[in-house]
Amino acid sequence: MSNLKIYLKAILIPLIVGGVVGLIISGFMDYNTLQKPFLSPPSIIFPIVWTILYTLMGISYGILETRGLVDSKINYIYYLQLIVNALWPIAFFVLKWRLFAFFWIILLDILIIKMIMQFYSKDKLAGLLQIPYLIWTLFASYLNLFVYLLNR
């Protein structure tokens, strides 16, 4: 497979997962009606940030795949974190399980750290490109916790 096709596939997978989740949760979004903590961004920011993060995720995976560095460990952590990521907004917005969603996003934070470490051990750039993802999910963890506390 050509490098272009590898990158295209690697970028499209997380974008499609994110898009499908966005469609699933679109009828359940109540972000604008919730009491929100200090530093809460406007709702328009979320799809922009997630599109960038999913693209970076795909680029990182594409770097590893084009260099023949993908193995079963990389695949496991990458797809596991993607699944956990996809289930968080369903718990938070569809099911309204805000406290559960907080613990779920902490699991996601841990998986992202593990993914960064594994990616970085194979290719520094592939690992470093995931730092914005970690920062954003840590910020989302803060938002999740305080939305729960303010809206009980």
Secondary structure, DSSP 8 states (H G I E B T S, - for coil): --HHHHHHHHHHHHHHHHHHHHHHHGGG--GGGS---TT---TTHHHHHHHHHHHHHHHHHHHHHHTT---HHHHHHHHHHHHHHHHHHIIIIIS--HHHHHHHHHHHHHHHHHHHHHHHHH-HHHHHTTHHHHHHHHHHHHHHHHHHHHT-
